[in-house]
Amino acid sequence: MPVAVSTVRAVLGWSAGPGVPDVDASALLLTGSGRVGSDGDFVFYNQPQHASGAVRHLGKQAEADSLDVDLDALGRDIERVALCASVDGGTFGQVPGLHLRLFDTASGAELARFDMEAGTETAYVSGELYRRGGGWKFRAVGQGYANGLAGLARDFGISVDEEQPAVAPAPAPARLSPPSAPCAPGVSPPSTIRSGAGQGEPSVRLTKGEEDLPVDMRKRLSLRKQQVAVSLSKHGMTKLTARVILVLDASGSMSGLYTRGTVAGVTERMAAVAAQLDDDGEMQAWTFASNPARLPDLVVGDLPEWLRLHVRVGQLSLFGRKKPPKGLLPGQVDMRAVGIQNEEQKAIAEVRAFVRDHPVPDPTLVLFFSDGGVYRNDEIERELRAAVEEPVFWQFIGLGRSQYGVLERFDTLPGRRVDNVGFFAVDDIEKVSDPELYDRLLTEFPSWLRAARQAGILH
């Protein structure tokens, strides 16, 4: 059928119930050869937006998963957009009421509905949008694959590497690596998507508590750990272990980033770094403004509720209240005591004291997030210069404002045996892909490791 509108929403729907497996929608942007131009042309839960912005994975609602396609924004080399589906933990034969609906995004009018039936398939091409005669058309396809999303992706040109498991696992459909549920100890994931040519096959650690996460979060964590491993492998650090510490700015200007969920997203993405690097997968954490406050350790299984339970987000803009809040949970921070100003040097000093009082054989990586407004430059410089001889690398990440002061100048500050500080800023961290974020996050840490070992700071 012709598609006369410029933007469409493809909604994959089904009927949930006991025993119904989890379903995901995805899209492949295909050239005239019927294959992707690169791995970036696959839009799915771990890569939710195409670089052009033309195709976006919107995420799930009850019994539905949606994709938006801006037909006018698609490059001229894209001839087709395949609308795909995959199932986790079963087959499509166990998914009742499976259907695909196409809507005009602007008006909300339904353009088409395609009802599907399936058997043993674990991946599906539900339909496709394709160029014809200077315009766009939609066709129902309904083609199934028994070897899962990895098999479907491979057929359209996505690079999928089959790994040999160390111990033979029970038969299971191939799938995108890492698997959404942990493998048995000693068993490698059955397949991985390569994130770049020549990167080898970095191993991904399984972390206690992953099995307790919601399915979508488990998938994201597994794929992000894989990306952390790939980013480290570029520097020859395939078997690195490190203690990871998270520090979160809670000054008054950060309140919007908390309420919008940006900080929760940052926390989830940093948990993947700890899960891949730290031998116990746990991450020590602080929040700070006028004063620092130690947070309970972030354990992977607690990730969905950790920030909400331990940081009183609602108080970030309510510091003027005179009465103390009631009902603080164990470990929950009274944000009135944290305050609203930027005093990074206090948090740095407290983390340094913790590292001294709790020595470990591995190096420590501090992931320090701030939205700027840095003004205690002399105090911050003194703390970080004094920390040069300590087994700690300080990676600062700016969250879009300005006035980062001495943090921006540390790479050029003389008089240090090793460069123990990294810094970069982003305008909107939610728009930065996982591969780019982890590459930037882990670029200077390996260089410091080598320099610190040569200087005798690390053994």
matplotlib code that plots the C-alpha trace (Angstrom):
import matplotlib.pyplot as plt

x = [0.0, 1.2, 2.4, 1.5, 2.7, 6.2, 6.5, 5.0, 4.9, 5.2, 3.6, 4.3, 1.5, 0.6, -1.4, 0.5, -0.2, 1.3, 4.0, 4.1, 7.8, 9.2, 8.9, 11.1, 10.7, 13.6, 14.4, 17.0, 17.9, 18.7, 20.5, 19.5, 21.5, 19.1, 21.8, 22.8, 25.6, 27.1, 26.2, 24.9, 21.9, 20.4, 18.0, 17.0, 16.9, 20.7, 21.0, 17.7, 18.4, 19.9, 22.7, 20.6, 17.7, 15.4, 14.5, 14.0, 13.1, 10.6, 10.5, 7.8, 4.4, 1.9, 1.7, 3.4, 6.8, 7.1, 9.4, 9.2, 10.3, 10.9, 10.7, 11.9, 15.0, 16.2, 19.3, 19.0, 21.0, 18.3, 15.9, 14.0, 13.3, 12.6, 10.4, 11.5, 10.6, 12.3, 11.3, 13.2, 12.7, 10.4, 9.0, 6.5, 4.1, 3.7, 2.8, -1.0, -2.4, 0.8, 0.2, 1.8, 0.0, 1.2, 0.1, 0.5, 2.7, 1.3, -2.4, -2.5, -4.6, -4.1, -2.8, -2.6, -2.9, -1.2, -2.1, 0.5, 0.6, 3.8, 5.2, 8.8, 10.2, 12.2, 12.7, 10.4, 10.3, 6.8, 6.7, 8.8, 8.7, 10.3, 10.9, 8.9, 8.4, 9.7, 7.5, 7.2, 5.1, 4.4, 4.1, 3.3, 6.0, 5.6, 8.9, 10.2, 13.6, 14.2, 17.7, 16.7, 17.7, 21.3, 20.3, 18.1, 20.7, 23.4, 21.1, 21.0, 24.7, 25.2, 28.6, 27.8, 30.7, 29.9, 32.0, 32.9, 31.6, 34.0, 31.4, 28.7, 25.5, 22.0, 20.6, 19.2, 18.4, 21.3, 20.8, 22.5, 25.3, 25.4, 22.4, 19.7, 20.0, 23.4, 25.0, 26.0, 29.4, 32.2, 30.0, 30.6, 27.6, 26.6, 27.1, 28.3, 27.8, 31.2, 31.4, 34.4, 36.6, 39.8, 38.8, 39.1, 36.7, 36.8, 35.2, 32.3, 32.0, 28.8, 27.8, 25.9, 22.4, 22.0, 19.4, 17.2, 17.0, 14.0, 14.5, 15.1, 17.6, 19.3, 19.7, 21.1, 23.5, 24.8, 25.3, 26.9, 29.4, 30.3, 30.9, 33.1, 35.2, 35.5, 36.5, 39.2, 40.4, 41.3, 44.0, 45.1, 43.3, 41.3, 41.7, 41.7, 40.2, 39.7, 37.7, 35.1, 33.7, 30.8, 30.4, 27.2, 26.7, 23.6, 23.9, 20.8, 21.4, 21.3, 17.6, 16.2, 18.7, 17.4, 13.7, 14.0, 15.8, 19.1, 21.0, 19.3, 20.3, 23.9, 23.9, 22.7, 25.4, 28.1, 27.0, 28.0, 31.6, 31.7, 30.1, 32.7, 35.8, 35.2, 35.8, 32.6, 30.6, 29.8, 30.4, 31.0, 29.2, 29.0, 26.7, 27.8, 26.9, 27.9, 28.9, 29.6, 27.5, 28.4, 25.7, 25.1, 27.2, 25.5, 24.9, 23.7, 20.6, 19.5, 19.9, 16.3, 15.5, 18.9, 18.9, 15.3, 15.7, 19.0, 18.8, 15.8, 15.4, 12.4, 14.4, 16.9, 14.7, 13.2, 16.2, 14.3, 12.0, 12.4, 11.0, 13.1, 11.7, 10.0, 10.5, 14.1, 15.0, 18.2, 21.0, 18.9, 20.4, 18.8, 19.5, 19.2, 22.5, 24.1, 23.1, 23.1, 26.6, 29.5, 32.2, 33.9, 37.1, 35.2, 34.0, 37.5, 39.0, 36.4, 37.0, 40.7, 40.3, 38.2, 40.8, 43.5, 41.5, 40.3, 43.3, 42.8, 45.4, 43.7, 43.7, 40.7, 38.7, 36.6, 33.8, 32.9, 29.9, 29.3, 27.2, 29.8, 29.8, 33.2, 34.7, 37.0, 39.8, 42.7, 41.3, 40.4, 43.9, 45.6, 43.5, 44.2, 47.9, 48.2, 46.4, 49.1, 51.0, 47.8, 46.6, 43.5, 42.5, 40.0, 37.7, 35.5, 32.5, 30.7, 27.0, 26.3, 26.6, 29.9, 32.6, 34.5, 37.5, 40.6, 39.2, 39.5, 43.1, 44.5, 45.9, 48.3, 49.2, 52.9, 54.7, 53.0, 54.8, 51.7, 48.6, 46.0, 43.0, 40.8, 38.0, 35.4, 32.0, 28.9, 25.9, 23.3, 24.7, 21.4, 22.2, 25.7, 25.7, 27.1, 30.1, 31.1, 30.5, 32.6, 35.4, 35.6, 35.3, 38.1, 40.6, 42.9, 42.6, 44.8, 47.4, 47.5, 47.7, 50.9, 52.5, 51.6, 53.2, 56.3, 56.4, 56.0, 52.6, 51.0, 52.6]
y = [0.0, 3.6, 5.6, 9.2, 10.7, 11.7, 10.1, 6.8, 4.9, 1.1, -0.5, -4.2, -5.5, -8.8, -10.1, -10.6, -13.3, -16.2, -18.0, -15.4, -14.5, -11.0, -9.4, -6.6, -4.5, -3.5, -2.1, -2.6, 0.2, -1.5, -0.3, -1.4, -4.6, -5.6, -5.4, -2.8, -0.3, -0.8, -2.2, 1.3, 0.6, -1.7, 0.1, -1.9, -1.8, -1.2, 1.2, 3.0, 5.7, 5.7, 8.3, 10.2, 10.4, 9.0, 5.8, 5.7, 2.9, 4.4, 1.6, -0.5, 0.2, -2.4, -5.1, -3.0, -1.9, 1.0, 2.5, 5.9, 6.3, 9.7, 8.8, 12.3, 12.1, 8.7, 9.0, 8.3, 5.2, 3.6, 1.8, -0.2, -0.2, -3.7, -3.8, -6.7, -8.5, -10.9, -13.0, -13.7, -16.9, -18.7, -18.7, -16.6, -19.5, -18.7, -15.1, -14.6, -11.7, -10.8, -7.9, -4.9, -1.5, 1.4, 5.0, 8.5, 10.0, 13.5, 12.7, 9.4, 7.8, 4.1, 3.3, -0.5, -3.5, -6.8, -9.8, -12.6, -16.2, -18.1, -21.4, -22.1, -18.7, -16.6, -13.6, -12.1, -9.5, -8.2, -5.7, -3.2, 0.3, 0.6, 3.3, 3.0, 5.5, 8.5, 7.7, 5.1, 2.0, -0.5, -4.3, -7.0, -9.7, -12.1, -14.0, -15.9, -17.1, -20.0, -18.9, -15.7, -12.1, -13.0, -15.1, -12.4, -9.7, -11.9, -12.4, -8.6, -8.0, -7.3, -8.7, -11.5, -13.6, -17.1, -18.0, -21.5, -22.0, -23.3, -25.8, -27.1, -25.3, -26.7, -26.1, -22.7, -20.3, -18.0, -14.5, -11.1, -11.1, -10.7, -12.9, -11.2, -13.9, -14.9, -18.1, -20.9, -20.3, -21.0, -20.8, -18.0, -16.3, -18.1, -15.1, -11.5, -8.5, -7.0, -3.3, -2.8, -4.6, -6.1, -5.7, -9.4, -11.2, -9.5, -11.5, -10.2, -10.9, -12.3, -10.3, -11.5, -10.0, -9.7, -12.4, -10.2, -7.3, -6.6, -8.2, -4.9, -3.6, -7.0, -6.8, -3.2, -4.1, -7.2, -5.3, -2.4, -4.6, -6.0, -2.4, -1.6, -4.7, -3.6, -0.1, -1.4, -4.0, -1.1, -0.2, -3.8, -4.0, -7.2, -8.6, -5.5, -5.4, -2.1, -0.7, 1.7, 4.6, 6.9, 10.5, 12.4, 16.1, 17.1, 20.9, 23.0, 23.3, 19.5, 19.2, 19.0, 16.2, 14.2, 14.7, 14.0, 10.7, 11.8, 10.9, 7.5, 6.8, 7.8, 5.6, 2.6, 3.1, 3.5, 0.3, -1.6, -0.2, -1.5, -4.8, -5.4, -4.1, -4.7, -8.2, -8.1, -5.9, -3.5, 0.3, 2.7, 5.9, 9.5, 12.5, 16.1, 19.7, 22.0, 18.8, 15.2, 12.2, 8.5, 6.5, 2.7, 0.6, 0.1, -3.6, -4.7, -6.4, -3.1, -1.0, -0.3, 1.4, 2.4, 6.1, 6.6, 4.9, 6.5, 10.1, 12.2, 13.6, 15.7, 17.7, 19.0, 22.0, 22.1, 23.0, 25.8, 23.5, 24.0, 20.7, 17.6, 15.0, 12.0, 8.4, 8.4, 4.9, 3.2, 4.7, 7.4, 10.9, 14.0, 16.3, 19.4, 18.3, 18.1, 21.6, 23.3, 24.8, 23.2, 22.0, 19.3, 19.4, 18.1, 15.1, 14.5, 14.6, 12.1, 9.7, 9.9, 9.1, 6.1, 4.8, 5.2, 3.5, 0.6, -0.4, -3.0, -4.6, -3.2, 0.4, 2.7, 4.5, 7.4, 8.4, 12.0, 13.7, 17.5, 20.0, 22.8, 25.9, 24.9, 27.8, 26.2, 25.9, 26.2, 23.8, 21.2, 21.5, 21.0, 17.8, 16.3, 17.2, 15.5, 12.5, 12.0, 9.4, 7.5, 4.5, 6.4, 7.8, 10.6, 10.8, 13.9, 14.1, 17.4, 17.3, 20.2, 23.5, 25.4, 26.8, 23.6, 25.6, 23.7, 20.4, 21.6, 22.6, 19.7, 17.9, 20.9, 21.5, 20.8, 19.4, 16.0, 12.7, 11.2, 12.7, 11.4, 13.3, 13.1, 15.4, 15.7, 17.4, 16.6, 18.9, 16.1, 12.7, 11.0, 11.6, 10.1, 6.4, 3.7, 3.0, 6.7, 7.2, 4.3, 5.1, 8.6, 7.4, 4.8, 6.6, 8.1, 5.5, 2.9, 5.6, 6.4, 2.7, 2.3, 5.6, 4.8, 1.3, 2.8, 5.4, 2.7, 4.1, 0.8, -2.6]
z = [0.0, -0.7, 2.3, 1.7, 5.1, 6.0, 9.4, 10.6, 13.9, 13.7, 16.8, 17.4, 19.7, 21.4, 24.3, 27.5, 30.0, 32.0, 30.1, 27.3, 26.6, 26.2, 22.8, 21.3, 18.1, 16.0, 12.6, 9.9, 7.4, 4.1, 1.0, -2.6, -2.1, 0.7, 3.4, 6.0, 5.2, 8.7, 12.1, 12.9, 10.6, 13.2, 15.6, 18.6, 22.4, 22.8, 19.9, 20.1, 17.5, 14.1, 13.6, 11.2, 13.7, 11.0, 13.0, 16.7, 19.1, 21.5, 24.0, 25.5, 26.9, 28.0, 25.3, 22.7, 21.4, 19.0, 16.4, 14.7, 11.1, 9.5, 5.8, 4.7, 6.8, 5.5, 3.3, -0.4, 0.0, 2.2, 0.0, 2.7, 6.4, 7.7, 10.7, 12.9, 16.1, 18.4, 21.3, 24.5, 26.5, 24.1, 20.6, 18.7, 18.8, 22.5, 21.8, 21.3, 19.3, 17.5, 15.1, 13.6, 13.2, 11.2, 12.2, 10.8, 13.5, 13.0, 13.1, 14.9, 12.2, 11.7, 8.2, 8.3, 10.6, 9.9, 12.1, 12.3, 13.4, 14.1, 15.4, 16.3, 15.1, 17.5, 15.2, 12.6, 9.8, 10.3, 7.5, 5.5, 4.2, 0.8, -1.9, -5.1, -7.9, -5.9, -2.9, -0.1, 0.2, 3.0, 2.6, 5.1, 5.2, 8.1, 7.5, 10.5, 11.7, 14.0, 15.0, 16.7, 16.3, 15.6, 12.6, 11.3, 11.8, 10.0, 7.0, 6.5, 6.9, 10.6, 11.9, 14.3, 15.7, 16.8, 19.9, 21.1, 24.6, 27.2, 28.4, 26.1, 27.1, 26.7, 23.2, 22.7, 19.9, 18.8, 20.0, 20.2, 22.7, 25.6, 26.5, 28.5, 31.2, 32.6, 31.2, 33.6, 35.2, 32.7, 29.7, 27.1, 25.4, 22.3, 20.0, 20.1, 17.9, 17.0, 17.9, 15.6, 13.2, 14.7, 18.3, 19.2, 21.5, 24.9, 27.6, 29.6, 33.3, 34.9, 37.9, 40.9, 41.0, 37.2, 37.2, 39.5, 37.1, 34.8, 31.4, 29.5, 32.1, 32.0, 28.3, 28.5, 31.2, 29.3, 26.1, 27.9, 29.7, 26.2, 25.0, 28.1, 27.3, 23.6, 24.6, 27.0, 24.4, 22.1, 24.7, 25.2, 28.6, 28.1, 31.6, 33.7, 37.2, 39.1, 41.9, 40.5, 42.6, 41.4, 42.5, 41.6, 41.7, 43.7, 43.6, 43.0, 39.3, 39.0, 40.1, 36.6, 35.6, 38.6, 38.0, 34.2, 34.9, 33.4, 36.6, 36.8, 33.3, 34.0, 37.1, 35.1, 32.4, 35.0, 36.8, 33.6, 34.1, 37.7, 36.7, 34.0, 35.9, 39.7, 40.9, 43.0, 40.7, 43.5, 43.2, 46.1, 45.6, 46.9, 46.3, 47.0, 46.9, 49.8, 51.6, 50.5, 51.6, 51.3, 49.6, 50.1, 47.7, 44.4, 43.9, 40.5, 41.7, 43.4, 40.3, 39.4, 42.8, 44.1, 43.3, 44.3, 47.6, 48.6, 47.3, 48.2, 44.8, 45.7, 48.2, 45.6, 45.1, 48.5, 50.7, 52.5, 54.4, 58.1, 59.4, 59.0, 56.5, 58.0, 57.1, 55.9, 54.8, 56.0, 54.0, 52.5, 52.3, 53.8, 51.0, 53.3, 54.9, 51.4, 50.5, 47.1, 46.4, 44.5, 46.8, 44.7, 46.8, 49.8, 47.9, 46.5, 50.0, 51.3, 48.5, 48.9, 52.6, 51.8, 49.4, 51.9, 54.7, 52.4, 50.3, 47.6, 45.3, 42.2, 40.9, 41.6, 38.9, 40.1, 37.8, 38.9, 37.4, 37.6, 35.7, 36.2, 38.3, 39.6, 41.6, 44.3, 41.8, 44.2, 46.7, 43.9, 42.4, 45.8, 46.4, 43.0, 43.0, 46.4, 45.0, 42.2, 44.3, 45.1, 43.1, 41.8, 38.5, 38.5, 35.4, 35.5, 33.2, 32.6, 32.1, 29.8, 31.7, 31.9, 34.2, 34.8, 35.9, 36.8, 35.7, 32.1, 32.6, 34.5, 31.4, 30.9, 34.6, 35.1, 38.2, 38.4, 37.9, 36.1, 34.7, 37.2, 35.9, 32.8, 31.8, 29.0, 28.8, 26.8, 26.1, 26.5, 27.8, 26.9, 23.2, 23.4, 22.3, 24.6, 22.3, 22.2, 26.0, 27.1, 24.6, 26.0, 29.5, 29.3, 27.0, 29.6, 32.3, 30.5, 29.8, 33.5, 34.4, 32.3, 33.6, 37.2, 37.0, 35.5, 38.3, 41.0, 42.1, 41.1, 41.6]

ax = plt.figure().add_subplot(projection="3d")
ax.plot(x, y, z, "-o")
ax.set_aspect("equal")
plt.show()
